Amino acid sequence: MATRKIPRATAKRLPVYYRYLNVLLNANKRRVSSTELSEAVKVDSATIRRDFSYFGELGKRGYGYDVEKLLNFFKGILNQDKLTSVALVGVGSLGSALMNYNFHQSTNLRISAAFDPKPALANTVKSGIPVYPVGEMKKQLQEQQIDVVILTVPGEKSQTVTDELVEAGVHGILNFTPVRLSVPKDVQVQNIDLTNELQTLIYFIENNNTKDSQK
């Protein structure tokens, strides 16, 4: 396998490829071309070939890609050949919705623990997931060997909680708060700002409408 560093944009597309390859395998399709992949996942074929090239020779000219072999390859790359437990910090409206989402249906991920400061939620089970008081967060994360956390706490508390997560040994945070977190270099943060995404979507809609009206 190539040892080049994989661009972040490429890494973000890998789960998209993986999900569609699962669809193809379930449909008993044995091989697929980059053009077919392109039409399905809405990524141009040249980008797909470039993404795949970071991992070596995955297909054959004139044949395309063996669906099962490619799926198994990405399963290993994305750690989908083993169950990965993640934790949720902040059992509010958004946190509760995420706890009800069936991650395991499409990935080998599961929320195995949740944490919240509200006394009424401490030591309860919500959507089949145990909810612990935040005072037990470090202990539970270390005992359960959880390395990835979904953060849905209020923005003003996000950095304090993040510092505690880093101290507990967490190396990955999916951040649903509007705050840009300060973390050590060995901790990865993926920011999901729903308000920003909606504003960006509305901007593009308005911008496209403006262009259309000027034609």
C-alpha positions in Angstrom: 0.0 0.0 0.0 1.2 3.6 -0.7 2.6 5.4 2.3 1.6 8.9 1.1 -0.6 10.9 3.5 -4.2 10.6 2.5 -5.9 14.0 1.9 -8.7 14.9 4.3 -11.1 15.3 1.3 -10.3 11.8 0.2 -10.7 10.3 3.7 -14.2 11.9 3.9 -15.3 10.2 0.7 -14.2 6.7 1.7 -17.3 6.0 3.8 -19.4 7.0 0.8 -17.7 4.5 -1.4 -18.0 1.9 1.3 -21.7 2.3 1.7 -22.4 2.0 -2.0 -20.1 -1.0 -2.4 -22.3 -2.7 0.3 -25.4 -1.9 -1.9 -23.7 -3.5 -4.9 -22.7 -6.6 -3.0 -26.2 -7.0 -1.7 -27.4 -6.8 -5.3 -25.0 -9.6 -6.2 -23.0 -7.3 -8.5 -19.5 -8.7 -9.0 -17.6 -5.8 -10.5 -18.0 -2.0 -11.0 -16.3 0.6 -13.1 -15.2 4.1 -11.8 -17.8 5.5 -14.2 -20.6 3.5 -12.6 -19.3 4.5 -9.1 -19.2 8.1 -10.3 -22.9 8.1 -11.4 -24.0 6.5 -8.1 -22.1 8.5 -5.6 -22.0 11.8 -7.5 -18.2 12.1 -7.5 -16.4 12.4 -10.9 -14.6 9.3 -12.0 -11.2 11.0 -12.2 -11.5 11.9 -8.5 -12.5 8.3 -7.6 -9.5 6.9 -9.5 -7.2 9.4 -7.8 -8.7 8.6 -4.4 -8.2 4.9 -5.0 -4.6 5.4 -6.2 -3.5 6.4 -2.7 -4.0 2.8 -1.7 -2.2 1.2 -4.6 -3.6 -0.8 -7.5 -7.2 -1.6 -6.5 -8.6 -2.3 -10.0 -7.7 -3.5 -13.4 -7.8 -1.6 -16.7 -10.7 -2.8 -18.8 -12.2 -4.8 -15.9 -12.9 -2.2 -13.3 -13.1 -3.1 -9.6 -14.0 -6.4 -7.9 -16.8 -5.3 -5.6 -16.2 -7.9 -2.9 -12.5 -7.4 -2.8 -12.8 -3.6 -2.8 -15.4 -3.7 -0.1 -13.2 -5.9 2.1 -10.3 -3.6 1.5 -12.2 -0.5 2.6 -13.7 -2.4 5.5 -10.2 -2.8 6.9 -9.3 0.8 6.1 -12.4 2.1 7.9 -12.1 -0.4 10.8 -15.4 -1.9 9.8 -14.2 -5.4 10.4 -14.6 -4.8 14.1 -17.2 -3.2 16.3 -16.1 0.3 17.5 -17.7 1.8 20.6 -18.2 5.5 20.9 -19.5 7.7 23.8 -22.0 10.5 23.8 -21.5 13.5 26.1 -24.7 15.6 26.5 -28.1 13.9 26.5 -30.2 16.9 25.4 -32.5 17.0 22.4 -29.8 16.4 19.9 -28.0 13.9 22.0 -31.2 11.9 22.5 -31.9 11.9 18.8 -28.4 10.5 18.1 -28.9 7.8 20.7 -32.0 6.7 18.8 -30.1 6.6 15.5 -29.2 3.1 14.5 -25.5 3.5 13.6 -25.0 -0.3 13.7 -27.4 -0.7 10.8 -24.9 0.8 8.3 -21.6 0.8 10.1 -19.8 -1.2 12.8 -20.2 1.7 15.2 -22.3 1.9 18.4 -22.9 4.4 21.2 -22.1 2.2 24.2 -22.1 4.9 26.9 -23.6 8.4 27.5 -22.8 11.1 30.0 -24.9 14.0 31.4 -24.7 16.2 34.4 -28.5 16.1 35.1 -29.1 14.0 38.3 -32.4 12.7 36.8 -30.5 11.0 34.0 -27.6 9.5 36.1 -27.5 5.7 36.2 -30.4 5.3 33.8 -30.8 3.5 30.5 -32.0 5.6 27.5 -32.6 4.0 24.1 -30.7 0.9 25.4 -27.6 3.0 26.3 -26.5 3.4 29.9 -26.2 7.1 31.0 -23.6 7.9 33.6 -23.0 11.0 35.6 -20.2 13.2 34.2 -18.2 12.5 37.4 -17.7 9.0 36.1 -16.8 10.0 32.6 -13.0 9.5 32.8 -13.3 6.2 34.7 -15.9 4.7 32.2 -14.1 5.9 29.1 -10.9 4.3 30.3 -12.5 1.1 31.5 -14.5 0.7 28.3 -11.5 1.7 26.2 -13.5 4.3 24.3 -11.4 6.5 22.1 -14.1 8.5 20.2 -16.7 10.8 21.6 -19.7 12.6 20.2 -20.0 16.0 21.9 -23.4 17.7 22.2 -23.1 19.9 25.3 -23.9 23.6 25.4 -21.2 25.7 23.8 -20.1 27.4 26.9 -19.2 24.1 28.5 -17.6 22.5 25.4 -14.0 23.4 26.0 -14.1 22.4 29.7 -15.6 19.0 28.8 -13.1 18.6 25.9 -10.2 19.1 28.3 -11.6 16.4 30.5 -12.0 14.1 27.5 -8.4 14.7 26.4 -7.3 13.9 30.0 -9.3 10.6 29.8 -7.3 9.6 26.7 -9.9 10.3 24.0 -8.3 10.9 20.5 -11.4 11.7 18.4 -14.2 14.1 19.0 -17.3 14.6 16.7 -18.2 18.2 17.8 -21.8 19.3 17.4 -21.2 22.5 19.4 -20.6 25.9 17.6 -17.3 26.3 19.5 -14.0 25.5 17.7 -12.2 23.4 20.3 -8.6 23.6 21.3 -7.0 20.2 21.5 -3.5 18.6 21.3 -2.1 17.7 17.9 -2.8 14.0 18.5 -6.5 14.6 19.0 -8.8 14.8 15.9 -11.9 17.0 15.9 -14.6 16.8 13.3 -16.9 19.9 13.5 -20.6 19.5 12.6 -22.2 22.9 12.7 -25.9 22.4 11.6 -26.6 26.2 11.7 -23.6 26.9 9.5 -24.5 24.1 7.0 -28.1 25.4 6.7 -26.9 29.0 6.2 -24.4 27.8 3.5 -27.2 25.8 1.8 -29.5 28.9 1.8 -26.7 31.0 0.4 -26.1 28.7 -2.5 -29.9 28.5 -3.2 -30.1 32.3 -3.2 -26.9 32.7 -5.2 -28.1 30.2 -7.9 -31.5 31.9 -8.1 -29.8 35.3 -8.6 -27.6 33.8 -11.4 -30.6 32.3 -13.0 -32.5 35.6 -12.9 -29.6 37.3 -14.6 -29.5 35.0 -17.6 
